[in-house]
Amino acid sequence: MVPQPPDHQPISYGFLFILFFSSIISAKYACELTERSSLMSFSLSLSSPPLNWTSVDCCQWEGITCDQDGLVTQLLLPSKGLQGGIFPSSLANLTHLTHLNLSHNSLYGSLNQTGFFSSLNRLEILDLSSNLLSGELPASLPSRNVIRMVDLSSNHLHGEIPSSFFQQAWNLTSFSVGNNTLTGSIPSSICLHSSPSIRLLDFSFNKFSGNIFPGLGACSKLQVFRAGYNNISGLLPDDIYNASTLEEITLPRNSLYGAIGERIANLTNLTILDLQSNGLSGLLPASIGKLSKLKLMFLQFNNLQGSLPPSLMNCTNLVELNLGLNLFEGNISTLDFSKLVKLTEIDLGHNNFTGFWPVSLYSCKSLKAIRLSKNNLEVQIQPEILSLQFLSFLSISYTRLTNATGAIKILMGCKSLKVLLLSSSFYLGEEIPALDNIDDFDGFQNLQMLDLSNCKLSGQIPAWLSKLKKLEVLILNFNRITGPIPSWLGTLPRLFVVALGSNQISGEIPKELFRLPMLVSEKTAVQVDDDVLELPIYTSTNGTLLQYKLSYFPRVLDIRNNSISGSIPIEIGQLQLLQMLYLNTNNFSGTIPEQISNLKNLEGLDLSMNHLSGNIPSSLASLSFLKSFNVSYNDLQGSIPTGTQLQSFNASAFEGNSKLCGAPLPNECHPKNGPDAEHKNNQDVDNGHQILWFELSVVLGFIVGFLGVCCSLLFNNTWRYRYFQFLDNVQHKLYLMQRKLRRVRVDRQLQDQVQVSNQRPEVNSSNLYSDTDGKNWSEFATLTSHNAARPPPFNDPTKEDPYASLGTEEEIFFDTSNIEGGEIQTQDLRFTAN
């Protein structure tokens, strides 16, 4: 008999049961109970949305990472739509937390009041950006010796950065507090005492002020320094050129002044240099060409001067170069741009450059945007420009262009061109180009904005414009264009700015113009590509100073200062999206159509200097967005609608209408003629007759009574005696009454004198301080008058309100004495360092 092996089956099953039970136990308690409780407390403190934390093991929850001991080390919940207060006391129990990322949510609370930082001694990464946090920064960072990255940008933090905030933060490499309202000075000594390993510092979009003090040069590993859009003043610290590892310096929209130092050549790793919109002056350093890695250079809106150094062409990695709105000069046609093969955008506009169009620019095949406007340049468009296949933005306004027909025909071949600004360029009085056969026309197929204003062009509006189905903005103001407005203009599907003012256009307005889809309604407006332009267009439209989108322009119909006649068609009421309507200085006749009140988005309406008659429609009061209004110098009559917004405008908006009355005009409205007025006049005549007869009756009665009394006294002695006795009695009584009144008056005067004498000691005692008080009060009066006479503090329009000095929107946008194809002149936005 073969021996059987021992029966181990019960033992095996028992062992497996123990393993299975232990695995359940370990799975159930893989997350520490205190950690789970803390996380649940944090979840319950959020108002919405609820976190899907339902399983037993919190280490398996979304956004949670634990170590091998079941302790939470990472809490990562960015962009989850979380709402509620941040940092309940329970969250501070996650003492092993190394990574905390709750960015891009709607969490609120104060970092300074919770004491949360004090317990997180192992935190390395802290990202709370893009929330609703408020209050001041705490006295110090959490886990000073361990923390590596802190991002608190895009919150509502305020106050100064405490001097002890960075103490012992030896491993800190990145610190960002951009887009808050922090004040005080930039902590430039961060590398001297605490964080020598810092690589990124972002203080942009705050309210920091004062100078940038030395210290950044000690940041031997600093790569990015951003402090733009603050109130920083003074010179660029010289020691910043010692931070040779810098790759980005971004300090736009401050009040820095002085020159860019020659030692900038030490920053050989620099790829981004953004110092735009300051008060920098002096020359561009000759050593700038040593920045061979430079890709972006933004120095526009400064006071830099002199010629461009030839070494600039050694920055062969340049992608964007913007030197506009400065005081640069010199012949740019001598510069060799052919080395800049990566260049996509160049802006040299609004300077004092001379010479010719740089032919070497044709070698920059990657160019998308060129602005050479507002310089003393001779420009001749050559067919070589067609080699710039990606060119979408071209502005050569306020230069000297010749051969309008040839130039425009060449530019028609630029297939990618979207914005073409040529205002004030053709000065020889040429004829606007017209093509013989437009059936096969395929030029300008992507053109969205065309500005040929103030070019002294003659002829009629060319028919080839009807083929530009993507055209959105058409500006032909201040030319010598004749003929009627073509009806096909109303068929362009994307056109919403029509500026034909100050020409010699005649005829009547075609009704088709009032069917422009982009101006009729949101239903008819096509969905346009809201592309960002390669270069900004400088206007103040819609409160925007630097426009990067054409959609920022208002919807405008401007045909002012022409010879257009006829009545204003009632179809004008179809343009419900129109914002500005200028029909002034024409030969319009008839009445103001009621349908204008349908233009609910209208902000500007000018009908002045025409031959309009009739009343001002009371329905215009429904235009609640109306900011400017003018109907002066017409033949309007009647009263200005009362109790409406129209009466809030100046009287000059209504002057020149002799039959117009009512506020704000000084002449009042007289009662209207009619049956009621005639009935009232008849009543006045009857009342006058009744008054006349009454007065005659009184006079006759007095005469009869007087004669009767006199005759009785003359012929009857007894009556005469009693009459004079009566007069004596009356005279005696009047005498007694007079004496009594005089006695009362004397008594009152005596009583007043007694009261004054009783008060004399108090008056004398008060005189003891009269000199001192008089002196003090006179000094106070002097100070008060001095302060009252003191002029208000200067407000820099580029800091406080960049649009305050620019005038009204319509003046900026359509007056070519102020703009260059929608671009404002240099002096309007010159930054001045005081």
Secondary structure, DSSP 8 states (H G I E B T S, - for coil): --------HHHHHHHHHHHHHHHHHHHHTSS-HHHHHHHHHHHHTEEES-----SS-GGGSTTEEE-TTS-EEEEE-TTS--EEE---GGGGG-TT--EEE--SSEEEEETTTS--GGG-TT--EEE--SSEEEE---SS-SSTTT--EEE--SSEEEEE--TTTTTT-TT--EEE--SSEEES---TTHHHHT-TT--EEE--SS--EE---S-GGG-TT--EEE--SSEEEE---GGGGG-TT--EEE--SSEEEE---GGGGG-TT--EEE--SSEEEEE--GGGGG-TT--EEE--SSEEEE---GGGGG-TT-SEEE--SSEEEEEGGGS-GGG-TT--EEE--SSEEEEE--GGGGG-TT--EEE--SSEEEE---GGGGG-TT--EEE-TTSEE--HHHHHHHHTT-TT--EEE-TT-B-S--B----S--TT--TTTT--EEE-TTS--EE---GGGGG-TT--EEE--SSEEEE---GGGGG-TT--EEE--SSEEEE---GGGGG-HHHH-TTTS--------SS-EE--GGG-SEE--GGGS--EEE--SSEEEEE--GGGGG-TT--EEE--SSEEEEE--GGGGG-TT--EEE--SSEEEE---GGGGG-TT--EEE--SSEEEEE--TTSGGGGS-GGGTTT-TEEESTTSSS------SHHHHHHHHHHHHHHHHHHHHHHHHHHHHHHHHHHHHHHHHH-HHHHHHHHHHHHHHHHHHHHHHHHHHHHHHHHHHHHHHHHHHHHHHHHHHGGGHHHHHHHHHHHHHHHHHHHHS------TTTS-TTGGG--HHHHHH-TTTBSSS-B-GGGG-----
